[in-house]
Amino acid sequence: MTQITINEEQFIERITPKIEEKIKYDVVQSIISVLEEQFYPPEERIREEVIIDIEETEKEITEGKSKVYSYEEFRKHLTD
């Protein structure tokens, strides 16, 4: 059985929190990646009709055919 010297023990005490933080970071990044895939799917997983609708809407906006609502008008429009 090997004995750990004081220098090695101090090193372990210093490095352990950094390793734990790195593991936590990696786990969180993995979770975020999975959530992004669920909420923001890649374009190939979006239905073709949705992509066409978005492209048509973007075209209308660039042509100046979009509408501008005040906050009150917007709320009224949604509740009607």
C-alpha positions as a Markdown table, in Angstrom:
| # | Residue | x | y | z |
|---|---|---|---|---|
| 1 | Met | 0.0 | 0.0 | 0.0 |
| 2 | Thr | 1.4 | 3.4 | -0.9 |
| 3 | Gln | 1.5 | 6.3 | 1.5 |
| 4 | Ile | 0.4 | 9.7 | 0.4 |
| 5 | Thr | 2.8 | 12.5 | 1.4 |
| 6 | Ile | 1.7 | 15.8 | 2.7 |
| 7 | Asn | 2.5 | 17.5 | -0.6 |
| 8 | Glu | 0.4 | 15.0 | -2.5 |
| 9 | Glu | -2.4 | 15.4 | 0.0 |
| 10 | Gln | -2.4 | 19.2 | -0.3 |
| 11 | Phe | -2.4 | 18.8 | -4.1 |
| 12 | Ile | -5.4 | 16.5 | -3.9 |
| 13 | Glu | -7.2 | 18.9 | -1.7 |
| 14 | Arg | -6.5 | 21.8 | -4.1 |
| 15 | Ile | -7.4 | 19.9 | -7.3 |
| 16 | Thr | -10.5 | 18.0 | -6.1 |
| 17 | Pro | -12.8 | 21.1 | -6.1 |
| 18 | Lys | -11.6 | 22.0 | -9.6 |
| 19 | Ile | -12.4 | 18.5 | -10.8 |
| 20 | Glu | -15.8 | 18.5 | -9.2 |
| 21 | Glu | -16.6 | 21.9 | -10.8 |
| 22 | Lys | -15.5 | 20.6 | -14.2 |
| 23 | Ile | -17.7 | 17.5 | -13.8 |
| 24 | Lys | -20.7 | 19.7 | -12.8 |
| 25 | Tyr | -20.1 | 22.0 | -15.8 |
| 26 | Asp | -20.0 | 19.1 | -18.2 |
| 27 | Val | -23.2 | 17.6 | -16.8 |
| 28 | Val | -25.0 | 21.0 | -17.0 |
| 29 | Gln | -23.7 | 21.5 | -20.6 |
| 30 | Ser | -25.0 | 18.0 | -21.5 |
| 31 | Ile | -28.4 | 18.8 | -20.0 |
| 32 | Ile | -28.6 | 22.1 | -21.9 |
| 33 | Ser | -27.7 | 20.4 | -25.1 |
| 34 | Val | -30.5 | 17.9 | -24.7 |
| 35 | Leu | -33.0 | 20.6 | -23.8 |
| 36 | Glu | -32.0 | 22.7 | -26.8 |
| 37 | Glu | -32.5 | 19.7 | -29.1 |
| 38 | Gln | -36.0 | 19.3 | -27.7 |
| 39 | Phe | -37.1 | 22.9 | -27.8 |
| 40 | Tyr | -35.0 | 24.1 | -30.8 |
| 41 | Pro | -34.9 | 21.1 | -33.2 |
| 42 | Pro | -32.6 | 21.1 | -36.2 |
| 43 | Glu | -34.2 | 22.4 | -39.3 |
| 44 | Glu | -34.4 | 19.0 | -40.9 |
| 45 | Arg | -36.8 | 17.9 | -38.1 |
| 46 | Ile | -39.2 | 20.9 | -38.7 |
| 47 | Arg | -42.1 | 20.2 | -40.9 |
| 48 | Glu | -41.7 | 21.6 | -44.4 |
| 49 | Glu | -45.0 | 23.6 | -44.1 |
| 50 | Val | -43.7 | 25.4 | -41.1 |
| 51 | Ile | -40.5 | 26.4 | -42.9 |
| 52 | Ile | -42.5 | 27.7 | -45.9 |
| 53 | Asp | -44.7 | 29.7 | -43.6 |
| 54 | Ile | -41.7 | 31.3 | -41.8 |
| 55 | Glu | -40.0 | 32.1 | -45.2 |
| 56 | Glu | -43.3 | 33.7 | -46.5 |
| 57 | Thr | -43.6 | 35.8 | -43.3 |
| 58 | Glu | -40.0 | 36.9 | -43.5 |
| 59 | Lys | -40.6 | 37.9 | -47.1 |
| 60 | Glu | -43.7 | 39.9 | -46.2 |
| 61 | Ile | -41.8 | 41.7 | -43.4 |
| 62 | Thr | -39.0 | 42.7 | -45.8 |
| 63 | Glu | -41.6 | 43.9 | -48.3 |
| 64 | Gly | -43.1 | 46.1 | -45.6 |
| 65 | Lys | -46.4 | 44.1 | -45.4 |
| 66 | Ser | -46.1 | 43.5 | -41.7 |
| 67 | Lys | -48.4 | 45.1 | -39.1 |
| 68 | Val | -47.4 | 47.1 | -36.1 |
| 69 | Tyr | -49.5 | 47.0 | -33.0 |
| 70 | Ser | -49.5 | 49.0 | -29.8 |
| 71 | Tyr | -49.5 | 47.0 | -26.7 |
| 72 | Glu | -53.3 | 47.6 | -26.2 |
| 73 | Glu | -54.1 | 46.7 | -29.8 |
| 74 | Phe | -52.0 | 43.6 | -29.5 |
| 75 | Arg | -53.8 | 42.4 | -26.4 |
| 76 | Lys | -57.2 | 43.3 | -27.9 |
| 77 | His | -56.3 | 41.4 | -31.1 |
| 78 | Leu | -55.3 | 38.3 | -29.0 |
| 79 | Thr | -58.5 | 38.3 | -26.9 |
| 80 | Asp | -61.0 | 38.8 | -29.7 |
